[in-house]
Amino acid sequence: MPSDAIRAALVRRLRISSAITDEDIAEIEALPISVRQFPAETAVVRDGERATDCCLIADGFCARSKTIASGKRQILSLHIPGEIPDLMSLFLHMMDHDLSTLTPATLGFISHETLQKLHRRRPFVAELFWRDTLIDSAMFREWIVNVGQRPAPARLAHVMIELRERLRIIGQLEGSSFEMPLTQEQVGEALGITSVHANRVIKQLREEGIVELHRGRVTVLDERKFLELADFDGRYLHQSPTL
Amino acid sequence: MPRFHFDVHENGQFFRDEDGQDFVNVDVARKEAVLTGTSIARDAFVAGSADHVVVDVRKDEHAPCLKVSITLDVEEQADGYVAKAE
């Protein structure tokens, strides 16, 4: 993958969601990044590890999760190209959860030292990344509300619509279907239900003609019912500099 | 590890678990069945779409080895006091 393609989704996202200047874009495009390929369902950085760099997703999907003593895992967030899901490791030195791939992924690693130097040289870039981590926490708040308060079918619809809106920003939305590469078990881990219940919910949404999740792709069957079920208000994604 | 399947009955509807999952023993499978049943029942009971949820646990194609049954039972009490809506 050429180096421009590594940063393409990040640059696209920053251009849409912030008032970034061309000069700062040039700085980000010049960042030294070491690129590595990861297979699906592989740990990138584990709970308890010390990270020395931040990971930019160039291609593929990742998830953050936490596993409790009984072995049950809660998926905390899904991540797509252009995102730096462990940006907080720049200041929080020991990982308090896992970051792993869902699909085969191309990841770019930017050293903490490089990022710190960039932040000192270009304070506006530091502000942008700060804002990025704040949006990250806004997404976690919404995830808590979703898992804590909505019935399971609405939970799934909400996670799907959020993912769709984020894929739209990086230009990875074509036609009426989009990628959500989660197994039935992983859907359960994201929604806080068992794999069998997740399967039941997926079947129910298909039978009711609302949305279909098949082999990691979401196809919306009835947009109005889908939106109504999800009770989605995208303000918390702050996808424009004025939001 | 043995493979367990969790077939769900929700009132009249039946959902057969074709995939199944591996669990070390029937004790762990029982916990999974209770979690599945109560979580399905929570949504269905509140929505009013069912008042009885059963999870049959079977090993492979054998007859069920466990039946987890959850029933909603709400009784209106004739002599109870309910404030009238204003």
Chai-1 contact restraints between the chains, C-beta under 6 A:
chainA,res_idxA,chainB,res_idxB,connection_type,confidence,min_distance_angstrom,max_distance_angstrom,comment,restraint_id
A,P151,B,D43,contact,1.0,0.0,6.0,A-B,restraint_1
A,A152,B,D43,contact,1.0,0.0,6.0,A-B,restraint_2
A,I193,B,S39,contact,1.0,0.0,6.0,A-B,restraint_3
A,T194,B,E32,contact,1.0,0.0,6.0,A-B,restraint_4
A,T194,B,L35,contact,1.0,0.0,6.0,A-B,restraint_5
A,T194,B,T36,contact,1.0,0.0,6.0,A-B,restraint_6
A,V196,B,F6,contact,1.0,0.0,6.0,A-B,restraint_7
A,V196,B,D17,contact,1.0,0.0,6.0,A-B,restraint_8
A,V196,B,T36,contact,1.0,0.0,6.0,A-B,restraint_9
A,H197,B,T36,contact,1.0,0.0,6.0,A-B,restraint_10
A,H197,B,S39,contact,1.0,0.0,6.0,A-B,restraint_11
A,H197,B,I40,contact,1.0,0.0,6.0,A-B,restraint_12
A,R200,B,F15,contact,1.0,0.0,6.0,A-B,restraint_13
